[in-house]
Amino acid sequence: MTAAATAVAAIAARKPGVVSGLDLAETAFHALDPAVTFERLANDGADVAAGAPIARIVLATNANAALPRWLGGADWAPLPTVA
């Protein structure tokens, strides 16, 4: 992936609580894009404050609309990245 064809997103706590489900989140992101980078910034079981960063995600951006079509109810069909 080139820097121009990537997006960075974060998962952060909305409220104080305990981190849970990072394995599931990472698996879901890898199912959408096998080349995704999922960096854990907290561990399952960790107490976090509101706004605390939990994970950082780097993934390809696409002009092919595969993800919006899937979120709209279409069957998942990954397509090549289009910058």
C-alpha positions in Angstrom: 0.0 0.0 0.0 1.2 3.5 -0.8 0.7 6.3 1.7 -1.7 8.0 -0.8 -3.9 4.9 -0.9 -4.3 4.4 2.8 -6.6 5.6 5.6 -5.9 5.6 9.3 -8.7 5.1 11.8 -8.9 4.7 15.5 -11.1 2.8 17.9 -11.5 4.8 21.2 -13.6 4.3 24.3 -16.8 6.3 24.3 -17.1 5.8 28.1 -14.9 4.6 30.9 -14.9 0.8 31.0 -13.1 -2.5 30.3 -11.7 -3.4 26.9 -13.2 -6.5 25.4 -13.5 -8.1 21.9 -10.3 -7.0 20.2 -9.8 -10.5 18.7 -13.2 -10.2 17.1 -12.6 -6.7 15.9 -9.2 -7.6 14.3 -10.8 -10.7 12.7 -13.6 -8.5 11.2 -11.2 -6.0 9.8 -9.0 -8.7 8.3 -12.1 -10.3 6.7 -12.8 -7.0 4.9 -9.2 -6.3 3.9 -6.5 -9.0 4.5 -3.8 -6.3 4.2 -5.2 -4.2 7.0 -2.8 -3.2 9.9 -4.6 -3.6 13.2 -2.4 -2.2 16.1 -3.7 -2.8 19.6 -3.1 0.1 21.9 -4.8 -1.5 24.9 -5.3 -5.2 25.9 -8.6 -7.0 26.6 -9.3 -6.6 30.2 -7.6 -3.2 30.5 -9.5 -0.5 32.4 -9.8 2.6 30.1 -11.0 6.2 30.5 -13.4 7.8 28.1 -11.6 8.8 24.9 -8.7 6.4 25.5 -7.3 4.9 22.3 -7.9 1.2 22.0 -6.7 0.3 18.5 -5.2 2.0 15.3 -6.3 0.7 11.9 -4.5 1.3 8.6 -6.3 0.1 5.5 -6.4 0.7 1.8 -8.8 3.3 0.4 -10.7 2.3 -2.6 -12.6 4.1 -5.4 -14.3 0.8 -6.2 -17.1 1.1 -3.5 -16.8 -2.5 -2.4 -17.3 -1.6 1.3 -20.2 0.8 0.8 -22.0 -1.8 -1.3 -21.5 -4.5 1.4 -22.7 -2.2 4.2 -25.8 -1.6 2.0 -26.6 -5.3 2.1 -24.8 -6.6 -1.0 -22.8 -9.8 -0.8 -19.2 -9.2 0.0 -17.0 -9.3 -3.1 -13.5 -7.7 -2.5 -12.2 -5.8 -5.5 -8.6 -4.6 -6.3 -7.6 -1.3 -4.7 -8.2 1.7 -7.0 -6.3 4.8 -6.0 
